[in-house]
């Protein structure tokens, strides 16, 4: 097996994008079996160092790759992702595979008995779901630490954190263990690890990607190494599924056509401060400014946007999510609860003490914050902003400052509340060699506008991404 213009090495296959793989399959340059064997070989070598996967179905993946290879040989692929290796987050149900949600007390649970909508769409498209990725306990930490899985490390520097909660997905992509991965985002959980690992990710308009159980805040989200691959995966994941009663109808061709004429005349806001939480470090703010200027050069009107809030909703977030955390573990024994990562013990204990009046008051405060953020972003076609406030932090920490777990979600969590789409690209590398993520936030239902702007900036930046490992 050879790849035109390259040596016949398995690592070459792992470096190819999903788009390149599909084209190679169609030309019969190589087969899905060749690719899956290369990915599994690379996974065997690298996964022990980064801890991206806790479950790998090598036998099932090779069998699926043989079936896909046969379809491609007949010129009859099953779908747009036929034969593409895809990993999927621990918290997304895939029939016959474990789902521990990062928590040690759940390690002995039996396998999932159904495919959640993201998994179902991938299977229908012919994708090869070969591994499940690590995540922190219950998805409630924006870090690569977990009581069930241990520490997941950033391939760019193993001493640094991937972010979370889609930590294993980010580590796998940066290490080229498959071109695509599916995470989920409750307060930044695909965007934060994408930013810290040099990737692309999308938290879609709430409801655009069906998921189970339905949620007003959590969404499944595509992750990749390029916007082209991200859009390819988004096209599959966003297909309808009636099981999610909060999901949206399928997007129309008009949604895509609406952004075919560039960004000329768009109004772009540069956001440096949310009005609460820590301010982003200077390398991040420089990347945000540089990226926004690219849109200005393409004909958009670019102007600063002031802080979105004049009050701090962090306490309200803690009051709302504390009871959620307690509810997740209330059925466990005292011994089992102590197995949960220590960083969450305070949130769980505090959540048990929240009464109805406190919960409703916090909910009202978040509603006020949502209304304010929506009002202040509505005049803009797009907001360009930081994703994280730090370039990196140690791999074994639950947060940059473990006394303030939510600080890292300062620039992301409110857009889960408002349901607005938000994408991330790599805006460059900081002086320490770690990636810097830039976030693009749009109005509700304008996912394609967000994807278009992010792809334009990615192409214009044309960063020479020397992927690690």
C-alpha positions in Angstrom: 0.0 0.0 0.0 1.3 3.4 -0.9 0.1 6.9 -0.6 0.9 9.1 -3.6 3.7 11.5 -2.8 4.5 9.9 0.6 6.5 6.9 2.0 4.4 3.8 2.6 4.2 4.2 6.4 1.2 3.6 8.6 1.8 7.0 10.3 1.1 8.7 7.0 -2.4 7.3 7.0 -2.9 8.6 10.6 -1.9 12.1 9.5 -4.6 12.3 6.8 -7.9 14.2 7.3 -11.3 12.5 7.1 -11.8 14.3 3.8 -8.5 13.0 2.4 -9.4 9.5 3.6 -12.7 9.5 1.9 -11.1 10.7 -1.4 -8.4 8.0 -1.0 -11.0 5.3 -0.5 -12.9 6.5 -3.6 -9.7 6.4 -5.7 -8.7 3.0 -4.2 -5.3 4.4 -3.1 -5.8 2.6 0.2 -8.7 0.9 2.1 -10.5 1.4 5.3 -8.8 -1.7 6.6 -5.3 -0.2 5.9 -6.3 2.9 7.8 -7.9 1.1 10.7 -4.8 -1.1 11.1 -2.6 2.0 11.1 -4.7 3.8 13.7 -4.8 0.8 16.0 -1.0 0.3 15.7 -0.5 4.0 16.6 -3.0 3.8 19.4 -1.1 0.8 20.9 2.1 2.8 21.0 0.7 6.2 22.1 -2.4 5.7 24.2 -0.4 4.5 27.3 1.3 7.9 27.4 -1.7 10.2 26.9 -4.6 8.0 28.2 -7.1 9.2 25.6 -9.0 5.9 25.4 -10.3 3.6 28.2 -12.0 1.2 25.8 -10.8 0.1 22.4 -12.7 -2.4 20.3 -9.9 -3.5 18.0 -11.6 -6.7 16.8 -14.9 -5.0 16.1 -13.2 -2.1 14.3 -11.2 -4.4 12.0 -14.4 -6.3 11.2 -16.2 -3.1 10.4 -13.2 -1.9 8.3 -13.3 -5.1 6.2 -17.0 -4.5 5.5 -16.3 -0.9 4.6 -13.5 -1.9 2.4 -15.8 -4.3 0.5 -18.4 -1.5 0.0 -15.7 0.9 -1.3 -14.4 -1.7 -3.7 -17.9 -1.9 -5.2 -18.1 1.9 -5.3 -21.1 1.7 -2.9 -20.2 3.5 0.3 -22.8 3.5 3.0 -22.5 7.2 3.8 -20.2 10.2 3.9 -18.1 8.8 6.8 -17.9 5.2 5.6 -14.7 3.7 6.8 -13.6 6.7 8.8 -12.3 5.9 12.3 -14.2 7.9 14.9 -13.9 7.9 18.7 -16.7 8.9 21.0 -16.9 10.2 24.6 -17.5 7.9 27.6 -20.8 9.7 28.4 -22.4 9.0 25.0 -24.2 5.6 24.8 -22.9 3.2 22.2 -24.6 -0.2 22.2 -22.4 -3.0 23.6 -19.7 -0.6 25.0 -19.1 0.6 28.6 -20.3 4.0 29.8 -18.7 5.0 33.1 -19.0 8.8 32.7 -15.5 9.1 34.2 -16.6 8.1 37.7 -15.0 5.2 39.7 -18.2 4.0 41.3 -19.6 3.3 37.7 -16.7 1.1 36.6 -18.6 -2.1 37.0 -21.7 -1.1 35.1 -22.7 -3.2 32.2 -22.5 -2.1 28.6 -24.9 0.3 27.0 -28.0 -1.3 25.4 -28.7 1.3 22.8 -27.1 3.9 20.5 -27.6 7.5 21.5 -28.4 9.8 18.5 -24.8 10.8 17.8 -23.7 7.1 17.8 -26.7 6.1 15.7 -26.0 8.7 13.1 -22.3 7.6 12.9 -23.2 3.9 12.5 -25.7 4.8 9.8 -23.0 6.8 7.9 -20.6 3.8 8.0 -18.2 5.4 10.4 -16.0 3.0 12.5 -16.6 3.6 16.2 -13.4 2.0 17.4 -12.9 3.6 20.9 -14.4 5.4 23.8 -12.6 8.4 25.2 -11.8 9.4 28.8 -13.5 12.2 30.7 -13.6 13.7 34.2 -16.2 12.6 36.7 -19.8 13.2 35.5 -18.5 15.8 33.1 -18.4 18.3 35.9 -14.7 19.2 35.7 -13.1 21.1 32.8 -10.0 19.0 33.2 -8.4 15.7 32.1 -8.5 14.1 35.6 -10.9 11.3 36.5 -11.5 8.9 39.3 -12.3 6.2 36.8 -9.7 6.8 34.2 -6.8 8.7 35.9 -5.0 11.6 34.2 -5.3 12.3 30.5 -2.3 14.3 29.2 -2.0 16.9 26.5 0.1 15.5 23.6 1.7 18.9 23.0 3.3 18.6 26.4 2.5 15.7 28.6 3.0 17.8 31.8 0.0 19.9 30.7 -3.7 19.5 30.9 -6.1 18.7 28.0 -9.0 20.6 29.6 -12.3 18.9 29.6 -14.7 17.4 29.9 -14.0 15.9 26.4 -10.4 15.4 27.5 -9.7 12.0 25.8 -11.3 13.2 22.6 -8.9 16.1 22.4 -5.8 14.0 23.3 -6.7 11.4 20.7 -7.1 14.0 17.9 -3.9 15.9 18.7 -2.0 12.6 18.8 -3.6 11.6 15.4 -5.5 8.6 16.8 -8.2 9.0 14.3 -9.3 12.2 12.5 -12.7 12.7 14.2 -14.2 12.5 17.7 -17.5 13.3 19.3 -17.6 15.0 22.7 -20.3 16.8 24.6 -20.5 20.3 26.0 -22.3 21.5 29.2 -20.2 24.5 30.0 -17.4 24.4 27.4 -16.5 20.7 27.3 -15.7 20.5 23.6 -14.4 24.0 23.2 -12.0 24.1 26.2 -10.0 21.0 25.3 -10.0 22.0 21.6 -8.5 25.3 22.6 -5.8 23.7 24.8 -5.0 21.0 22.2 -4.9 23.1 19.0 -8.1 21.6 17.5 -11.5 22.7 16.1 -14.8 22.1 17.8 -18.4 23.2 17.7 -21.0 23.6 20.4 -24.0 23.9 18.1 -27.2 25.8 18.6 -29.0 24.0 21.4 -31.0 21.2 19.8 -29.2 21.2 16.5 -27.5 17.9 17.3 -29.9 15.5 18.9 -28.8 13.7 22.0 -30.1 11.6 24.9 -31.0 12.3 27.6 -32.4 15.6 26.3 -31.0 18.7 28.0 -31.6 22.5 27.7 -27.8 23.1 28.1 -25.7 20.0 27.2 -25.1 19.3 23.5 -23.0 16.7 21.7 -20.3 18.4 19.6 -18.0 17.5 16.8 -14.2 17.7 17.3 -11.5 17.5 14.6 -8.1 18.8 13.5 -9.6 21.1 10.8 -12.8 22.9 10.0 -13.3 20.9 6.8 -13.4 17.7 8.8 -15.5 19.3 11.6 -18.2 20.4 9.1 -18.2 16.9 7.6 -18.9 15.4 11.0 -21.4 18.1 11.9 -23.4 17.3 8.7 -23.9 13.7 10.0 -24.5 14.5 13.7 -27.1 17.2 13.0 -29.5 14.8 11.2 -32.8 14.6 13.0 -33.7 12.1 15.7 -37.2 12.2 17.1 -36.1 10.6 20.4 -34.7 14.0 21.5 -37.9 16.0 21.9 -35.9 19.2 22.2 -34.0 18.8 19.0 -34.5 21.0 16.0 -35.7 20.2 12.5 -33.1 19.4 9.9 -31.3 22.5 8.5 -32.3 23.6 5.1 -30.1 24.3 2.0 -30.9 28.0 2.5 -29.0 27.9 5.8 -25.8 27.0 3.9 -26.5 29.4 1.0 -26.9 32.3 3.4 -23.1 32.4 4.0 -21.7 31.7 0.6 -20.9 35.3 -0.2 -18.2 35.9 2.4 -18.3 38.1 5.5 -18.5 41.5 3.7 -20.8 43.8 5.7 -20.9 41.6 8.7 -20.6 43.3 12.1 -18.0 41.5 14.2 -17.6 42.1 18.0 -14.2 41.6 19.7 -14.9 40.4 23.2 -12.1 40.6 25.8 -14.0 40.5 29.1 -17.2 38.8 30.1 -17.6 41.2 33.0 -16.8 38.6 35.6 -14.2 35.9 36.1 -10.5 36.2 35.2 -9.4 38.1 32.2 -7.7 36.0 29.5 -3.9 36.0 29.3 -2.2 38.3 26.8 -1.2 35.6 24.3 -4.9 34.7 24.0 -6.1 38.3 23.6 -3.5 38.8 20.9 -4.7 35.8 19.0 -8.3 37.0 19.3 -7.4 40.4 18.0 -5.4 39.0 15.1 -8.2 36.6 14.1 -10.8 39.4 14.2 -8.7 41.6 12.0 -8.7 38.8 9.4 -12.4 39.2 9.2 -12.0 42.9 8.9 -9.6 42.4 6.0 -12.3 40.3 4.4 -14.8 43.2 4.5 -16.4 42.9 7.9 -16.9 45.8 10.3 -14.9 45.0 13.4 -15.4 46.8 16.7 -14.9 46.1 20.4 -17.8 44.9 22.5 -17.9 45.8 26.2 -18.3 43.3 29.0 -21.4 41.3 28.5 -22.5 41.3 32.2 -22.2 43.8 35.1 -22.7 41.1 37.7 -21.1 37.7 38.5 -23.3 34.6 37.9 -20.7 32.2 39.2 -22.5 31.7 42.5 -25.8 31.0 40.6 -24.0 28.4 38.5 -22.7 26.7 41.6 -26.1 26.7 43.2 -27.8 25.2 40.2 -25.1 22.6 39.4 -24.4 21.6 43.0 -27.8 19.9 43.4 -27.3 18.3 40.0 -24.0 16.9 41.1 -25.5 15.6 44.4 -28.4 14.0 42.4 -25.9 12.1 40.3 -24.5 10.4 43.3 -27.3 10.4 45.8 -28.1 6.7 45.1 -24.5 5.7 45.9 -23.3 4.4 49.2 -21.1 6.7 51.4 -18.0 4.6 50.4 -18.9 4.9 46.7 -19.4 8.7 47.0 -15.9 9.0 48.4 -14.6 7.4 45.2 -15.6 10.5 43.2 -12.8 12.8 42.4 -12.0 14.9 45.5 -12.3 18.2 43.6 -16.0 17.5 43.3 -16.7 16.7 47.0 -17.3 20.3 47.9 -19.8 20.8 45.1 -21.6 17.6 45.9 -21.8 18.4 49.7 -22.9 22.0 49.0 -25.5 20.8 46.5 -27.1 18.6 49.1 -27.8 21.6 51.2 -29.5 23.8 48.6 -33.1 24.4 49.3 -35.9 25.2 46.9 -35.9 28.9 47.4 -32.1 29.1 46.8 -32.4 27.0 43.7 -35.2 29.1 42.2 -33.4 32.3 43.0 -30.3 31.1 41.3 -32.3 30.0 38.3 -33.8 33.5 38.1 -30.3 35.0 38.2 -29.2 32.8 35.4 -32.3 33.7 33.3 -31.4 37.4 33.9 -27.8 36.7 32.7 -29.1 34.8 29.7 -31.4 37.7 28.7 -28.6 40.2 29.1 -26.0 38.2 27.1 -28.5 37.6 24.3 -29.4 41.3 24.2 -25.8 42.5 24.1 -24.7 40.0 21.4 -27.7 40.3 19.1 -26.5 43.4 17.2 -23.4 41.5 16.1 -23.3 38.9 13.3 -20.4 37.2 15.1 -18.4 37.6 18.3 -14.7 36.7 18.4 -13.5 35.9 21.9 -11.1 33.8 24.0 -12.1 30.3 24.8 -10.0 29.8 28.0 -8.3 32.4 30.2 -5.1 30.4 30.4 -2.8 28.9 27.8 -2.2 25.8 29.9 -2.1 24.3 33.3 -0.7 21.1 35.0 -2.0 17.8 33.8 -2.9 16.5 37.3 -5.0 19.6 38.4 -8.7 19.7 38.3 -8.6 23.3 37.3 -6.0 26.1 36.9 -7.1 27.2 40.4 -8.7 24.3 42.2 -10.3 26.7 44.6 -12.3 28.2 41.7 -13.4 25.3 39.5 -15.6 27.4 37.2 -13.1 30.1 36.3 -11.9 28.2 33.3 -15.5 28.3 31.9 -15.7 32.1 32.1 -15.8 32.6 28.3 -17.8 29.4 27.5 -20.6 28.5 30.0 -22.9 31.4 29.3 -23.3 30.3 25.7 -24.6 26.9 26.8 -27.2 28.8 28.8 -28.2 31.0 25.9 -28.1 28.1 23.4 -25.9 30.1 20.9 -23.5 28.2 18.6 -19.8 28.6 19.3 -16.8 27.2 17.4 -13.1 27.1 18.2 -10.1 27.1 16.0 -6.4 27.3 16.8 -5.2 30.9 16.6 -1.5 30.1 17.0 1.0 28.9 19.5 2.1 30.7 22.7 5.7 31.2 23.7 5.6 28.0 25.7 4.7 26.0 22.5 1.1 25.3 23.6 -1.9 26.1 21.3 -4.1 29.1 21.8 -7.8 28.7 20.9 -10.0 31.4 19.5 -13.8 31.2 19.9 -16.5 32.3 17.4 -20.0 32.9 18.8 -23.1 33.4 16.7 -26.8 34.0 17.1 -29.0 31.1 17.7 -29.6 28.9 14.6 -26.8 30.6 12.7 -24.4 27.6 13.0 -23.3 27.9 9.4 -22.4 31.5 9.8 -20.1 30.5 12.7 -18.6 27.6 10.8 -18.0 29.8 7.7 -16.2 32.5 9.6 -14.1 30.0 11.5 -13.1 28.2 8.3 -12.2 31.5 6.6 -9.9 32.4 9.5 -8.4 29.0 9.7 -7.6 29.1 5.9 -6.2 32.6 6.1 -4.1 31.9 9.1 -2.7 28.8 7.4 -0.9 27.7 10.5 1.8 25.1 9.9 0.5 22.7 12.5 3.3 20.4 13.4 1.2 17.9 15.4 2.9 16.3 18.4 4.0 12.7 18.9 
